[in-house]
Amino acid sequence: MLKRTYLEEREEKSMFKKVFKTLLLLFLFAIVTLAVIAFVSSLRYSKWKETELSKQGITCMSDITDKTSEAENLGATIEDKIKKFTLSDTKTDFIVLTEEEMLYLFSENFTEEGDIRVEDICLKPSEGVWQLYLKTKYKKVSVPWLVLDIVKDNIETAEVYIRKVHIGGLEIPAFLETRLREDLNRGISDGIIMLNENNFLGRRIDNIELLEDRVVFKGTR
């Protein structure tokens, strides 16, 4: 009886060691896999940053702010356009903003939120789809570029929406991307509704067109 108990104890210890070794191997495998994924993702992001942001057709706010007079002129030009749009006597009128002017508006409205600060904003416009690039910093830590695909369907409406959110050229996990995209789209929708309901521009915005080098807002009284 004692001998059988001793053998059982040895078998239990041996089984425990096997289970422990298996769990340890699985843990090490998971760590190595995550490390490889992180390394490959880092390489892909670095390559994306070197190639994507140097492409023609991308305009960044940092390029504009380097020319102080140009940035000041943009603010004055936008203010003048909005004033003419608001005071126009015609029933239907339009306000056209260039990509540089849109960048200026984005930079003025992306204020510092707590520990998050926007360092740079870039735009890559095309007809129907504008890509917005955001470079942020959390406290003293620089955060990778966030890319938003802003889309306007080919129908007359003031609705624009974000179709996709990326980190550089990398995909965000679906559940996180969906939640972030929905929150951003809700904010855009609420902003347009508030703009129209409060009649801030003296007109109702009926249509927004995203073109290759400008945005056109159609407003009616």
C-alpha positions as CSV (number, residue, x, y, z in Angstrom):
1,M,0.0,0.0,0.0
2,L,2.8,2.4,0.9
3,K,4.8,1.4,-2.2
4,R,1.8,2.1,-4.4
5,T,1.2,5.5,-2.8
6,Y,4.8,6.4,-3.3
7,L,4.6,5.5,-7.0
8,E,1.4,7.5,-7.3
9,E,3.2,10.5,-5.8
10,R,6.0,10.2,-8.3
11,E,3.6,9.9,-11.2
12,E,1.8,13.1,-9.9
13,K,5.0,15.0,-9.7
14,S,6.1,13.8,-13.1
15,M,2.7,14.8,-14.5
16,F,3.0,18.3,-12.8
17,K,6.5,18.8,-14.3
18,K,5.2,17.9,-17.8
19,V,2.3,20.3,-17.5
20,F,4.6,23.0,-16.1
21,K,7.0,22.5,-19.0
22,T,4.2,22.6,-21.5
23,L,2.8,25.8,-20.1
24,L,6.3,27.3,-20.0
25,L,6.9,26.4,-23.6
26,L,3.5,27.9,-24.6
27,F,4.3,31.1,-22.7
28,L,7.7,31.4,-24.3
29,F,6.2,30.7,-27.7
30,A,3.6,33.5,-27.1
31,I,6.3,35.9,-26.0
32,V,8.5,35.2,-29.1
33,T,5.5,35.4,-31.4
34,L,4.5,38.8,-29.9
35,A,8.1,40.0,-30.2
36,V,8.3,39.0,-33.8
37,I,5.0,40.6,-34.6
38,A,6.1,43.8,-32.9
39,F,9.5,43.8,-34.7
40,V,7.8,43.2,-38.1
41,S,5.2,45.9,-37.4
42,S,7.9,48.3,-36.4
43,L,9.8,47.7,-39.7
44,R,6.6,48.1,-41.7
45,Y,5.7,51.3,-39.9
46,S,9.2,52.8,-40.4
47,K,9.1,51.9,-44.1
48,W,5.6,53.4,-44.4
49,K,6.7,56.6,-42.7
50,E,9.7,57.0,-45.0
51,T,7.8,56.4,-48.2
52,E,4.2,57.6,-47.6
53,L,4.9,61.0,-46.1
54,S,7.4,61.9,-48.8
55,K,5.0,61.3,-51.6
56,Q,3.7,64.1,-53.7
57,G,0.2,65.2,-53.1
58,I,0.5,65.2,-49.3
59,T,0.5,68.6,-47.6
60,C,1.4,69.1,-43.9
61,M,0.7,71.9,-41.5
62,S,4.3,71.9,-40.4
63,D,5.3,73.0,-44.0
64,I,2.8,75.9,-43.8
65,T,3.7,77.0,-40.3
66,D,7.4,77.2,-41.3
67,K,6.2,80.1,-43.5
68,T,4.6,82.3,-40.8
69,S,3.2,84.9,-43.2
70,E,1.5,82.2,-45.3
71,A,-0.2,80.8,-42.2
72,E,-1.4,84.3,-41.2
73,N,-2.7,84.9,-44.7
74,L,-4.6,81.6,-44.6
75,G,-6.5,82.7,-41.5
76,A,-7.4,86.0,-43.0
77,T,-8.5,84.5,-46.3
78,I,-10.7,81.9,-44.6
79,E,-12.3,84.6,-42.4
80,D,-13.0,86.7,-45.5
81,K,-14.6,83.7,-47.4
82,I,-16.8,82.8,-44.5
83,K,-18.0,86.4,-44.1
84,K,-18.9,86.7,-47.8
85,F,-20.7,83.3,-47.6
86,T,-22.7,84.4,-44.6
87,L,-23.6,87.8,-45.9
88,S,-24.4,86.8,-49.4
89,D,-27.9,87.8,-50.6
90,T,-28.4,84.9,-52.9
91,K,-30.5,82.0,-51.8
92,T,-27.9,79.4,-52.7
93,D,-24.2,80.1,-52.4
94,F,-20.9,78.2,-52.1
95,I,-17.7,78.5,-50.1
96,V,-14.6,76.8,-51.5
97,L,-11.7,76.0,-49.2
98,T,-8.3,74.7,-50.5
99,E,-6.5,71.9,-48.8
100,E,-4.1,74.3,-47.2
101,E,-7.1,76.2,-45.8
102,M,-8.7,73.0,-44.5
103,L,-5.4,72.1,-42.9
104,Y,-5.4,75.4,-41.1
105,L,-8.9,74.9,-39.8
106,F,-8.0,71.4,-38.6
107,S,-5.0,72.7,-36.8
108,E,-7.0,75.5,-35.2
109,N,-9.7,73.0,-34.0
110,F,-7.5,70.1,-32.8
111,T,-6.6,71.7,-29.5
112,E,-4.6,70.1,-26.7
113,E,-6.7,67.6,-24.8
114,G,-5.2,66.9,-21.4
115,D,-1.9,65.0,-21.9
116,I,-2.5,64.6,-25.7
117,R,-1.1,67.2,-28.0
118,V,-1.3,67.3,-31.9
119,E,2.2,67.8,-33.3
120,D,1.4,67.8,-37.0
121,I,-1.5,67.3,-39.4
122,C,-1.3,66.3,-43.1
123,L,-3.8,65.9,-45.9
124,K,-3.8,63.7,-49.0
125,P,-6.9,64.8,-51.0
126,S,-8.5,62.9,-53.9
127,E,-12.0,63.1,-55.3
128,G,-14.5,61.6,-52.8
129,V,-11.8,60.5,-50.3
130,W,-9.5,62.7,-48.2
131,Q,-6.8,61.0,-46.0
132,L,-6.1,62.9,-42.8
133,Y,-2.8,62.2,-41.0
134,L,-2.5,63.0,-37.3
135,K,0.8,63.0,-35.4
136,T,0.2,63.2,-31.7
137,K,2.2,63.1,-28.5
138,Y,1.0,61.7,-25.2
139,K,2.8,63.5,-22.4
140,K,6.4,63.2,-23.6
141,V,5.8,60.0,-25.7
142,S,5.5,60.4,-29.4
143,V,2.5,58.4,-30.8
144,P,2.6,56.8,-34.3
145,W,0.8,58.5,-37.2
146,L,-3.0,58.0,-37.1
147,V,-4.6,57.9,-40.6
148,L,-8.3,58.6,-41.2
149,D,-10.0,57.9,-44.5
150,I,-12.7,60.6,-44.8
151,V,-15.3,59.8,-47.4
152,K,-18.1,61.6,-49.1
153,D,-20.6,59.6,-51.2
154,N,-21.6,60.7,-54.6
155,I,-25.0,62.1,-53.6
156,E,-26.0,65.6,-52.5
157,T,-25.7,65.6,-48.7
158,A,-23.7,67.3,-46.0
159,E,-22.7,63.9,-44.5
160,V,-19.1,62.9,-44.6
161,Y,-17.8,60.0,-42.6
162,I,-14.7,58.1,-41.7
163,R,-14.4,54.8,-43.6
164,K,-11.2,53.4,-42.1
165,V,-8.8,54.2,-39.3
166,H,-5.1,53.0,-39.6
167,I,-1.9,53.4,-37.6
168,G,0.5,54.3,-40.3
169,G,0.1,51.5,-42.9
170,L,-0.9,49.0,-40.2
171,E,-4.4,47.7,-39.5
172,I,-5.9,48.3,-36.1
173,P,-7.6,45.3,-34.4
174,A,-11.2,45.3,-35.7
175,F,-13.0,45.8,-32.4
176,L,-10.8,48.8,-31.5
177,E,-11.0,50.3,-35.0
178,T,-14.8,49.9,-35.1
179,R,-15.3,51.6,-31.8
180,L,-12.9,54.5,-32.6
181,R,-14.5,55.0,-36.1
182,E,-18.0,55.0,-34.7
183,D,-17.1,57.6,-32.0
184,L,-15.4,59.8,-34.6
185,N,-18.3,59.6,-37.0
186,R,-20.8,60.4,-34.3
187,G,-18.8,63.5,-33.5
188,I,-18.7,64.6,-37.2
189,S,-22.5,64.0,-37.5
190,D,-23.3,65.9,-34.3
191,G,-21.1,68.8,-35.4
192,I,-22.9,69.2,-38.8
193,I,-26.3,68.9,-37.1
194,M,-25.3,71.6,-34.5
195,L,-23.9,73.8,-37.3
196,N,-27.2,73.7,-39.2
197,E,-29.6,73.8,-36.2
198,N,-27.9,76.8,-34.7
199,N,-27.6,78.6,-38.1
200,F,-24.0,79.6,-37.3
201,L,-23.2,80.5,-41.0
202,G,-26.6,82.1,-41.7
203,R,-27.3,79.2,-44.0
204,R,-28.1,75.5,-43.9
205,I,-25.2,73.3,-45.3
206,D,-26.9,71.1,-47.9
207,N,-23.9,69.5,-49.6
208,I,-20.2,69.0,-49.1
209,E,-17.9,67.9,-52.0
210,L,-14.5,66.5,-51.5
211,L,-12.5,67.3,-54.6
212,E,-8.9,66.7,-55.6
213,D,-7.6,70.0,-54.3
214,R,-10.5,71.7,-52.5
215,V,-13.7,71.2,-50.4
216,V,-16.9,72.9,-51.6
217,F,-19.7,73.7,-49.2
218,K,-23.2,74.4,-50.6
219,G,-25.4,76.5,-48.4
220,T,-29.0,77.7,-48.7
221,R,-31.2,80.1,-46.8
